Amino acid sequence: MNELGKNPTLYAGVFLQEERVSEVLESLNCFIESARYKYWFTLPYMGFLVASAYNVAFITLSRDMSLTFLPMQSPLPANPRSICIGMVNNNHFVQVYLAAGRPMPPVASSWTTYHKRAADGWGLAYRNRQIS
C-alpha cells in the first residue's frame, strides 16, 4: 500500500487507468478472512508494486501470462534478488525456486515505458535471460 500511496501518478500511467489506482489500493486494504475476488492479488497490477516495494525482480509464471516485474524507481543493488511465484489451479500462487541464470519471462512492457532512469540497471542486468 505504501508504494502505491506514495506514487499514484506513476502507477496511473503504469496501470493505463487512473481509476485502477484506487481499485488496487482498496484491494490492498482488505483484511477479511474470505475475501471476494475483487480483493485478490491480481497481476499485472500488483506485480509492479511487489517489485518496487521489495526492490526485487518479481517473476510470475502461469499458463496465461508469465512476466517479470522490475522496480520502477530504485537503482540496481550490488546483489540483486529475485522472487518467483507460479500460479496453480487458477486460484493460488506458490513460490518457485529458479536456478541461477535460468531463462525468465519478458519484462512487463509498462516497465520499459514508465520506469525512472535510475532503474535502468535492472533492465540491463536481466536482459540476456529473457525469453519471448
N, C-alpha and C positions, 0 to 999 in steps of 0.2 A: 504494500500500500504506500509505503514511504516513497519509493522510486516513482511511482505514477503520480502521487500527490505533489512531488517536488518538480515534476517535468511534464505537466499536462499538455503544453503546447507541442513539445517534441512528439509525444505519443499520439496526439491527434493526427499528426502527419503520418506517423508510422502505421496507425490503425486505419488510415484513409477515411476516417469518420470521426468528427469531433464528439458526437453523442456516444460513441463507443467507449470513450474515456470514462464517462460517468457510469456506464453499464459495468465495465470491468471493476471500477472502484467499488461499486455496490456488491458485486460478487465476491470480491476480496474481503469485504467487511461482514461476511456471513459466518456466524459461529454456531449454527444449529447442527444437531447430530445427523439428521437425514435431510440434507439439502436437496432442493429441487434442481433440475437440470440447469436452469439459468445461473445457478451459483457454482457450478462445477468448474474445475480447472480447464480452461479452453485454450487451444492452440489455433492460430499462431500468436494471439494477443499476449498471453501470459508468458510465452517463451522469451519475448524481448525483455520482460520485467525480471524474470529469473536470471537471465544472463547478466543484466546490468546490476541488479541488486546484490548478486553474489560474486560478481566480477569473474565469470567463468564462460567458457564455451559451453553452451547448453544444447545438447544433441537429442533430438526426438526421433524415434523410429516407429513407424506404423505402416500398415498396408496402403493407407490412403495418402499419407503425407509425411515424408521424412525430411526434416530440416535441421539446420544448425543455426542457432541464435548466438550472436556475439554481443558483448557490452556496447552500448551506444555511445558512451562518452569517455570512458576511462582508458588510459594507455595500457598497452600490453605489459604485464608484470614480468619480472625476470624468470619466474617459474609459473607459467600459465597453467591453469587447471581446467578440466572439463568434467561435466556431469552428463550422463546419458540415461535416458529413460525410454522404455518401449511400451507400446500400447498392447494390452492383452484383452481378449474377449470384448473388444469395442467399448469397454467401460472402466478400465483400470490401467494404471501405469505401474511398471516395476523398474527398478534400477537395473541397468545393463552395464557390464564392465567391458569396455573395448580395450584390446591390447594396444600398446603404444604404437603409434604410427599407422594404425589401420585406416582405411578409407572412411570417409564420413559424408553425410548428405550435404547438398549445397547450402550455402548461407542464404537465409531468408532475404528476398530481394529488397525489402524495405530497409534493411541494414545498409545496403550499398547507397541508397538514396538519402537516408536521414542521419546516419551516424556522424558524429563530430570528428573533425580532423585528428584530434588526439587519439582516437581509437583506431586509426588506420593500421597500426601494427597487428591488430587481431586478424584482420583480413589477410595480411601478408603471411602471418605465421601458419595459417591453416589452408592457404590457397592450394598447395600441392596435394592435399589429402582429400579434396572434394571430388565427389563423383556426381554425375548427372542423373 
